[in-house]
Amino acid sequence: MVGVGNGKALLDGLGELKVKRSAIREKLRKASSKPASLEYPKPVNLEEAKRLFDPGTLFPSFSVGEEKTELFALLGGELKVFDIHVKRKDLEKAIRGYRLLDPSRDAFKGH
């Protein structure tokens, strides 16, 4: 069992590792921007995202929860949020079924 003192030391160590990981990612971005930007994309806020996409481009992003899924749609500088009433387990089941239809198209094969 981890004591209170040990738990704090572990949390402090974890915090230090996160800071080091961020520094390494930033160095990778600067050293080789294209590959690093794909592996470690830099998060952007809504205003930055509006500037990144052409006016007619739809940028979808999903948040999958246990009970529902949310679709965040950025189009023409406007952000809309839609609730999709699909549970995580049902979505996972549908994805597994889709992957069985054509295993050669499975982007996560072997991961």
C-alpha positions as CSV (number, residue, x, y, z in Angstrom):
1,M,0.0,0.0,0.0
2,V,1.3,3.4,-0.9
3,G,1.5,5.8,2.1
4,V,0.5,9.5,1.9
5,G,4.1,10.6,1.7
6,N,4.9,8.2,-1.1
7,G,1.7,9.2,-3.0
8,K,2.7,12.8,-2.9
9,A,6.2,11.9,-4.1
10,L,4.7,9.8,-7.0
11,L,2.4,12.7,-8.0
12,D,5.3,15.2,-7.9
13,G,7.4,12.8,-10.0
14,L,4.5,12.4,-12.5
15,G,4.2,16.2,-12.8
16,E,7.9,16.5,-13.5
17,L,7.7,13.8,-16.2
18,K,4.8,15.6,-17.9
19,V,6.8,18.8,-18.0
20,K,9.8,16.9,-19.5
21,R,7.5,15.2,-22.0
22,S,6.1,18.6,-23.1
23,A,9.6,20.0,-23.5
24,I,10.6,17.0,-25.7
25,R,7.5,17.4,-27.9
26,E,8.3,21.0,-28.4
27,K,11.9,20.2,-29.3
28,L,10.6,17.6,-31.8
29,R,8.2,20.2,-33.3
30,K,11.1,22.6,-33.8
31,A,13.6,20.0,-35.1
32,S,11.3,18.4,-37.6
33,S,8.1,20.3,-37.8
34,K,6.1,18.2,-40.3
35,P,6.5,14.7,-38.8
36,A,6.3,16.1,-35.2
37,S,3.1,18.0,-36.0
38,L,1.4,14.8,-37.1
39,E,2.5,12.8,-34.1
40,Y,2.2,15.6,-31.5
41,P,-0.3,18.1,-32.8
42,K,-0.4,21.4,-31.0
43,P,-3.9,22.1,-29.7
44,V,-5.6,25.2,-31.0
45,N,-8.5,27.3,-29.5
46,L,-11.6,28.2,-31.4
47,E,-10.3,31.5,-32.8
48,E,-7.2,29.8,-34.2
49,A,-9.2,27.0,-35.7
50,K,-11.5,29.6,-37.5
51,R,-8.4,31.0,-39.2
52,L,-6.9,27.6,-40.1
53,F,-9.8,26.4,-42.3
54,D,-11.2,27.7,-45.5
55,P,-14.8,29.2,-45.1
56,G,-16.5,26.1,-46.8
57,T,-14.5,23.5,-44.8
58,L,-16.3,21.4,-42.2
59,F,-14.2,20.3,-39.3
60,P,-15.9,17.7,-37.2
61,S,-14.7,16.5,-33.8
62,F,-16.3,14.0,-31.5
63,S,-16.4,13.4,-27.8
64,V,-17.6,9.9,-27.0
65,G,-19.0,9.3,-23.5
66,E,-20.5,6.3,-21.8
67,E,-24.1,7.4,-22.4
68,K,-23.9,9.7,-25.4
69,T,-21.6,11.1,-28.1
70,E,-21.2,14.8,-28.9
71,L,-20.3,16.1,-32.4
72,F,-18.6,19.5,-32.5
73,A,-18.9,20.9,-36.0
74,L,-16.9,24.0,-37.1
75,L,-18.1,25.4,-40.4
76,G,-17.7,28.9,-41.7
77,G,-16.3,30.1,-38.4
78,E,-19.4,28.9,-36.5
79,L,-19.2,26.1,-33.9
80,K,-22.3,24.0,-33.4
81,V,-22.6,21.1,-30.9
82,F,-24.9,18.1,-31.6
83,D,-25.9,15.4,-29.1
84,I,-25.8,11.9,-30.7
85,H,-27.7,9.5,-28.5
86,V,-25.4,6.5,-29.0
87,K,-23.7,4.8,-26.0
88,R,-20.0,4.1,-26.1
89,K,-20.5,0.3,-26.0
90,D,-23.0,0.5,-29.0
91,L,-20.6,2.6,-31.0
92,E,-17.7,0.2,-30.3
93,K,-19.9,-2.7,-31.4
94,A,-20.8,-1.0,-34.7
95,I,-17.1,-0.2,-35.4
96,R,-16.1,-3.8,-34.7
97,G,-18.8,-4.9,-37.2
98,Y,-17.6,-2.4,-39.8
99,R,-14.0,-3.5,-39.4
100,L,-15.0,-7.2,-40.0
101,L,-16.6,-6.2,-43.3
102,D,-13.3,-5.2,-44.8
103,P,-10.2,-5.9,-42.5
104,S,-7.9,-4.4,-45.1
105,R,-9.3,-0.9,-44.4
106,D,-8.8,-1.1,-40.6
107,A,-6.5,1.9,-39.9
108,F,-5.9,0.5,-36.4
109,K,-4.9,-3.0,-37.4
110,G,-2.1,-4.2,-35.3
111,H,-2.4,-1.4,-32.7
